Amino acid sequence: MNTQANRLKKLIQANQVLANIESLVDLLPQLLRLAQDVTSAEASSIMLYNESKNVLEFAWAMNDVLGEKAMENLKTGFKLPMGQGIAGWVAENRQALNVIDAQNDERFSKAADEKTGFTTKCILCTPIIHQSKLLGVVQVLNSIDKECFGSEDEELLESFGHLAGVALVRSELLTQRLTQQKFKTQLEAAARIQKQFNPSQPDLEGENLIWGSSVPAQFVGGDLYDFIPNADGSWYIYVADVSGKGLPAALIMSALWTRIRAEALNERDPGAMLKAVNAGAYEFMNGEVFATMALLRYVPESGKCEYAMAGHPPPLLVSEGRADPIESTFGIPVGILAESEFELGEITLGKGQSLVIVSDGVDEARNAKGDFFGQERMEETLRYSAVPNSGQALLKAVAGWRGQTPPNDDTTVVEIFRA
């Protein structure tokens, strides 16, 4: 009676110990040590079920007779097909098995004994099952205080198997949670880095304004904008939209940013610059991804604005009560063909006018009903917003349209205002 009470006490202690272990690496040896203590066994092992390969794989083994060093061979590379050996039989049939004479049992596999030099006399093995899902098996070998394991040992090990199942699932969930937290931390770091690509607002004379904002649909995105000063006082201003979202688009975006910055040193007109950017971008896009782009060269003093388009929505010319798309120029998205030509256009901003450049995440923003914000609503918002700051009013309107609906695409708005 004292022995039974002591074993039950150990089972309760096992439950308390397992509840405090989070790492699978720490959990497995504790599982086996507790299993041996509960059943008074010489050795133990745990095999986890690999569902994709339909095999049992040795996860950990412990032997008080041979010591840990002799058991190392079992911890790596030892696999057992379902139905093979005592453990395979238990896993396949999902029921415990108490083998009194292992050496003369036809189900017993001697492979482990041959690897370790240990002689298995009797085996008690039970499946580890959680919510009808097979996780593995745990087995104890050779009873210390009697010839073989009894019915009490069977009950204790089966109870222990249930504890082990809960502990394994809990450990796996904690591992997944830590992985998710690590990934989230990495994404947040990537988002902070990507924000460094966004330029500072230039300090122009008077009330002249060049302003921009980009809101990714996820932590990071594929929209890009930049303001690049030239030696003659003009500015390269562009909005680019890389196909796709998330990390893949963000990686392409960073490479495209570098290429555009390099080509800007040559200070060519927007059509020639886009041609050079496209040739360089094709090297890492290979026609598999692409980017639409609106590139302008703006002179604040005169309001002159040369522009070229690469499959991008045309900017809108905004003044009090008006918001009209400028004439689009021909050009396919960059990265599709190794060589492309880009038509050059030109307008002049009058005093009190803005030029607003957006990515398609603006007019294609969806609300809870799945309706698009749309080109018409975008133009109406700009017509009735104050100039300047019409770009900020547009972003606010898009956010209000979405409400609590997560963004379906990156949203970028750039505004050029001539006072």
HELIX and SHEET records of a PDB file:
HELIX    1   1 ASN A    2  ALA A   19  1                                  18    
HELIX    2   2 LEU A   24  THR A   39  1                                  16    
HELIX    3   3 LYS A   69  MET A   71  5                                   3    
HELIX    4   4 GLU A   72  LYS A   75  1                                   4    
HELIX    5   5 GLY A   85  ASN A   93  1                                   9    
HELIX    6   6 ALA A  102  ASN A  104  5                                   3    
HELIX    7   7 ALA A  111  THR A  116  1                                   6    
HELIX    8   8 SER A  151  LYS A  195  1                                  45    
HELIX    9   9 GLY A  246  ALA A  264  1                                  19    
HELIX   10  10 PRO A  270  MET A  285  1                                  16    
HELIX   11  11 GLN A  375  ARG A  383  1                                   9    
HELIX   12  12 SER A  390  ARG A  402  1                                  13    
SHEET    1   A 6 LYS A  79  PRO A  81  0                                        
SHEET    2   A 6 VAL A  55  ASN A  63 -1                                        
SHEET    3   A 6 ALA A  41  ASN A  50 -1                                        
SHEET    4   A 6 LYS A 133  SER A 143 -1                                        
SHEET    5   A 6 ILE A 123  HIS A 130 -1                                        
SHEET    6   A 6 LEU A  97  VAL A  99 -1                                        
SHEET    1   B 5 LEU A 209  VAL A 215  0                                        
SHEET    2   B 5 THR A 411  ARG A 418 -1                                        
SHEET    3   B 5 GLN A 353  VAL A 358 -1                                        
SHEET    4   B 5 LEU A 316  SER A 319 -1                                        
SHEET    5   B 5 ARG A 322  PRO A 325 -1                                        
SHEET    1   C 5 ASP A 223  PRO A 229  0                                        
SHEET    2   C 5 TRP A 235  VAL A 242 -1                                        
SHEET    3   C 5 ALA A 291  TYR A 298 -1                                        
SHEET    4   C 5 LYS A 304  ALA A 310 -1                                        
SHEET    5   C 5 GLY A 345  THR A 348 -1                                        
END                                                                             
